[in-house]
Amino acid sequence: MPQLNPSPWFAILIFSWLVLLTLVVPKVLSHSFPNEPASQSSQAPKTDSWSWPWA
């Protein structure tokens, strides 16, 4: 049964992981986001009471 011979499939698996780790991962990690998240202030925002126009 030729599908039980692991040598060609193991080589393909190792080679594909090698390509993934050397080419794809650094490209993804070097991506910069245009909008960096801003740090939130420690003060709570000032909220005004709602003036209902019909009340």
Order of alpha helices (4+ residues) and beta strands (2+ residues): alpha-alpha
